[in-house]
């Protein structure tokens, strides 16, 4: 049995737990980048399904309902799990990829300059 982690889990500790979980069940042959990308897409679709026919107001209150909040948290966990497994299989550092993307977006989408007064 795995000992309980004394502090908050890190992205790396969760990635390692997912790797160990899959290895213990012999799932590595199926955890190819293609299969994991497909699974990630399915789980993202399941998250979207929760909100599919809701108005913006109803969607904003989903987390107020214990059942809805539980479903959202489960789907978020599934999306993150498959994303981390995909990153492991594809050799992508998700934090480095996100940092690089934010930097590119800061250049692509600069903060607008305030309008000049007196015009």
PyMOL commands that set and color helices and strands:
alter all, ss='L'
color gray80, all
select helices_A, chain A and resi 11-24+28-30+33-51+56-60+62-64+66-90+94-108
alter helices_A, ss='H'
color red, helices_A
deselect
rebuild
show_as cartoon
